Amino acid sequence: MTQAMVNRISNGISTELLINTTPTETRVALVEHGMLQEVHIERRSRRGIVGNIYRGKVTRVLPGMQAAFVDIGQERAAFLHASDIVPHTECVDVAEAKQFRGEDIASLVRQGQDIVVQVVKDPLGTKGARLTTDITLPSRYLVFMPDSAHVGVSQRVEDSRERDRLKSIVGQFVDSDGGFIIRTAADSASEIELAHDAAFLRRIWRKVQERSKRPATSKKNPVSLLYEEPSLPLRIVRDLAVCTLDRVQVDSETEFNELKEFVAEFTPELSAGLELYRGKAPIFDLFDVENEIQRALQRKVELKSGGYLIIDQTEAMTTIDINTGAFVGHRNLEETIFNTNQEATQAIARQLRLRNLGGIIIIDFIDMVSEDHKQRVLHGLELALAQDRVKTSISGLSQLGLVEMTRKRTRESLEHVLCGECPSCRGTGQLKTAETVCNEIFREIMRVNKAYEVDEFVVYVAPQVEQLLAGDEAHSLAELEVFLGKRVRLKPEPLYSQDKFDVVMM
């Protein structure tokens, strides 16, 4: 940690946002106590659409899946499940809403129907966006719920008197248009601030309703965007206000001015902490953010003790394996294992946030004998995950000694945003060895020789394979030439991957 970082922390700056903006991309880094915890990336060419509200068109109804596909103007049709369809009527009774959600999809929507939906999950991999008709509009203190007279309070507001106070104030703003959920950031908020938020959200909802009633621009394309979430920096500042941000640094004057207006209206207490970064070094060089992002793309995560994690992300789930590595401990094996597992809980919680890993997560802790140790490690993992703003759920230890957990997935992981499929291994993470390729070449030459009349062969191969064939495998190649009675010439191709080759007949 540099002296500048130490000075920031000693001066009471524990939570910072660093915002890096270029013409094509915006990146936001959340740094807590001098350590990178979250990275958010938004590219101009493909902005996230979570929170956007569309007037879409039902293109297909699938009774067997209790779902429908909806065209919202994206590359892939979006997915709407029957359980995510709620009535936009005067019905606000919870029991009645549950009964409605149990209805058959065919009775809820029909093919060709126009429908107002909100995106709850960005497209992930080959899957389209996930939709709901249960519209919600967030602001700093409140979340507006159209067609609901309900008032809810975030569970993180623990003081019962404060909960009652907030509920009493916000209850005054509820009418037939909708109700509210009170966010954690509203703790200690004044009635004026809450009223301002409520009025702001109602104005937005009225605009959405007006736009939804406008005629489509064309009969062939009835899809229209009714509401778009603010840009990434504005969303992050709005949603992270609960974290009591100490400082926000922005390296773009344009972005800084937009944030300045937003902060003045919605989070005025943050105005003093908003700064335009004018340093000579890139802003992401602070707190070693750039290098931390690169390390977050690696499978192996080193622990301070000498142990390490291996993180593998697949289509179905993410697996995390813990190993003692070079850590030998000071007492006995059981203590060494326990200490490694305890240290791993903190690293795992951080990596889940940093890499934005979601869905099913399987953690293979090092086997522990003591039941007390097992429970303490589980408790340590729960405490570490308590800092995560994304909902997590731990199922405990399975019969195989694995910890099964889930983390809500709403956007693509850091790896999926920054990386693509490897053209050599095609996403497997494995590449055939040069020796394996040599044997495949020998078999291909034998196959071609039997099928065709050939005078000689020319084999185009990667340089590393050519070196092996001309070196350790030269004797095998010579034996093949003697056996066939034909010459085999090698031609190295620098652009070939290790497992690629071509056998040409001459």
Long-range contacts (C-beta under 8 A, 24 or more apart in sequence): 1-34, 4-286, 5-34, 5-286, 5-287, 6-34, 8-34, 8-247, 9-33, 9-34, 12-246, 13-246, 13-247, 14-246, 15-243, 15-244, 15-245, 15-246, 15-247, 16-245, 16-246, 16-247, 16-248, 16-249, 16-287, 17-236, 17-237, 17-240, 17-245, 17-247, 17-248, 17-249, 18-249, 18-277, 18-283, 18-284, 18-286, 18-287, 18-289, 19-233, 19-248, 19-249, 19-250, 19-251, 19-252, 19-255, 19-259, 19-283, 20-251, 20-282, 20-283, 20-284, 21-233, 21-250, 21-251, 21-252, 21-254, 21-255, 26-231, 26-232, 26-233, 26-255, 27-284, 28-232, 28-233, 28-236, 29-284, 29-287, 29-289, 30-236, 30-240, 30-243, 31-286, 31-287, 31-289, 34-287, 35-287, 35-350, 36-287, 36-288, 36-289, 36-292, 36-293, 36-354, 37-350, 37-353, 37-354, 37-387, 38-353, 38-354, 38-356, 39-289, 39-293, 39-296, 39-354, 39-356, 39-414, 40-232, 40-236, 41-414, 41-417, 41-418, 42-231, 42-232, 48-122, 48-229, 48-232, 48-411, 49-74, 49-119, 49-122, 49-129, 49-229, 50-119, 50-120, 50-121, 50-122, 50-229, 50-410, 50-411, 51-118, 51-119, 51-138, 51-229, 51-235, 52-118, 52-119, 52-225, 52-227, 52-228, 52-229, 53-116, 53-117, 53-118, 53-135, 53-208, 53-225, 53-226, 53-227, 54-116, 54-117, 54-118, 54-119, 54-223, 54-224, 54-225, 54-226, 55-114, 55-115, 55-116, 55-211, 55-212, 55-216, 55-222, 55-223, 55-224, 55-226, 56-114, 56-115, 56-116, 56-117, 56-131, 56-223, 57-112, 57-113, 57-114, 57-115, 57-222, 57-223, 58-109, 58-110, 58-111, 58-112, 58-113, 58-114, 58-115, 59-111, 60-111, 61-105, 61-106, 61-109, 61-110, 61-111, 62-105, 63-104, 63-105, 63-106, 65-105, 66-104, 66-105, 67-105, 68-105, 68-109, 69-128, 70-115, 70-117, 70-131, 71-223, 72-117, 72-119, 72-129, 72-131, 72-223, 73-221, 73-223, 73-224, 73-225, 74-123, 74-128, 74-129, 75-123, 76-123, 76-126, 76-127, 76-128, 76-129, 77-128, 78-117, 78-119, 78-128, 78-129, 78-130, 78-131, 79-127, 79-128, 79-129, 79-130, 79-131, 80-109, 80-115, 80-117, 80-130, 80-131, 80-132, 80-133, 81-130, 82-108, 84-120, 84-130, 84-131, 84-132, 84-133, 84-134, 85-109, 85-132, 85-133, 86-132, 86-133, 86-134, 87-147, 88-116, 88-133, 88-135, 88-146, 88-147, 89-147, 90-147, 90-176, 91-147, 92-147, 92-148, 92-149, 92-150, 92-179, 114-222, 116-208, 116-212, 116-226, 120-410, 121-409, 121-410, 121-411, 122-410, 122-411, 122-412, 124-409, 124-411, 124-412, 124-416, 125-315, 125-416, 135-208, 136-181, 137-201, 137-204, 137-205, 137-208, 137-227, 138-183, 138-238, 138-239, 139-197, 139-200, 139-201, 139-238, 139-266, 140-183, 140-185, 140-197, 140-238, 140-241, 140-266, 140-267, 141-182, 141-183, 141-185, 141-186, 141-189, 141-193, 141-194, 141-197, 142-170, 142-180, 142-181, 142-182, 142-183, 142-186, 142-194, 142-197, 142-198, 142-201, 143-180, 143-181, 143-183, 144-178, 144-179, 144-180, 144-198, 144-201, 144-202, 144-204, 144-205, 145-178, 145-179, 145-180, 145-181, 146-177, 146-178, 146-205, 147-177, 147-178, 148-178, 148-179, 149-174, 149-175, 149-176, 149-178, 149-179, 150-174, 150-179, 151-179, 151-180, 151-181, 151-182, 152-179, 152-180, 152-181, 152-182, 153-181, 153-182, 154-181, 154-182, 154-183, 154-184, 154-186, 156-184, 156-242, 157-182, 157-184, 157-186, 157-187, 159-187, 162-187, 162-188, 166-194, 169-194, 170-194, 170-198, 173-198, 177-202, 177-205, 178-202, 178-205, 183-242, 184-242, 185-241, 185-242, 230-262, 231-258, 233-258, 233-259, 234-258, 234-259, 234-262, 237-262, 237-263, 237-267, 237-270, 238-262, 238-266, 238-267, 239-389, 240-389, 241-266, 241-267, 241-270, 242-389, 243-389, 245-270, 245-273, 246-273, 247-273, 247-274, 247-275, 248-273, 248-274, 248-275, 249-275, 249-276, 249-277, 249-283, 249-286, 250-274, 250-275, 250-276, 250-277, 251-276, 251-277, 251-282, 251-283, 292-354, 293-414, 293-418, 296-351, 296-354, 296-355, 296-414, 297-414, 297-415, 297-418, 297-419, 301-347, 301-351, 303-327, 303-340, 303-343, 303-344, 303-347, 304-343, 305-339, 305-340, 305-343, 307-340, 307-343, 307-344, 309-344, 309-347, 309-348, 309-351, 311-351, 311-355, 311-357, 313-355, 313-357, 313-413, 313-415, 316-359, 316-360, 317-359, 317-360, 317-361, 317-362, 318-357, 318-359, 318-360, 318-361, 318-362, 319-361, 319-362, 319-363, 319-364, 320-348, 320-351, 320-361, 320-362, 320-363, 320-364, 321-364, 322-363, 322-364, 322-365, 322-366, 323-366, 324-366, 334-368, 334-369, 334-370, 334-373, 337-366, 337-367, 337-368, 337-373, 338-368, 338-370, 338-373, 338-376, 338-377, 340-366, 341-365, 341-366, 341-368, 341-373, 341-377, 342-376, 342-377, 342-380, 345-377, 345-380, 345-381, 345-383, 345-384, 346-380, 346-384, 348-381, 348-384, 349-381, 349-384, 349-385, 349-387, 349-388, 350-384, 352-385, 352-388, 352-392, 352-407, 353-387, 353-388, 353-390, 354-414, 355-413, 355-414, 355-415, 356-411, 356-412, 356-413, 356-414, 357-407, 357-413, 358-390, 358-407, 358-408, 358-409, 358-410, 358-413, 359-406, 359-407, 359-409, 360-404, 360-405, 360-406, 361-404, 361-405, 361-406, 361-407, 362-402, 362-403, 362-404, 363-402, 363-403, 363-404, 363-405, 364-401, 364-402, 364-403, 365-401, 365-402, 365-403, 367-401, 378-403, 423-497, 424-497, 424-498, 424-499, 431-497, 431-498, 431-499, 432-498, 432-499, 434-462, 434-464, 434-465, 434-468, 434-498, 435-468, 435-473, 436-499, 437-461, 437-462, 437-465, 437-498, 437-499, 437-501, 438-465, 438-468, 438-469, 438-473, 438-476, 440-501, 441-465, 441-469, 441-501, 441-503, 442-476, 442-477, 442-480, 444-501, 444-503, 445-480, 445-484, 445-488, 445-503, 446-480, 446-484, 448-503, 448-505, 449-484, 449-486, 452-505, 454-486, 454-505, 454-506, 455-486, 455-506, 456-486, 456-487, 456-488, 456-489, 456-506, 457-486, 457-487, 457-488, 457-489, 457-503, 457-504, 457-505, 457-506, 458-488, 458-489, 458-491, 458-503, 458-504, 458-506, 459-488, 459-489, 459-490, 459-491, 459-501, 459-502, 459-503, 459-504, 460-491, 460-492, 460-493, 460-496, 460-501, 460-502, 460-504, 461-490, 461-491, 461-492, 461-493, 461-496, 461-500, 461-501, 462-492, 462-493, 462-494, 462-496, 462-497, 462-498, 462-499, 462-500, 462-501, 463-492, 463-493, 463-494, 464-498, 465-498, 465-501, 466-490, 466-491, 466-492
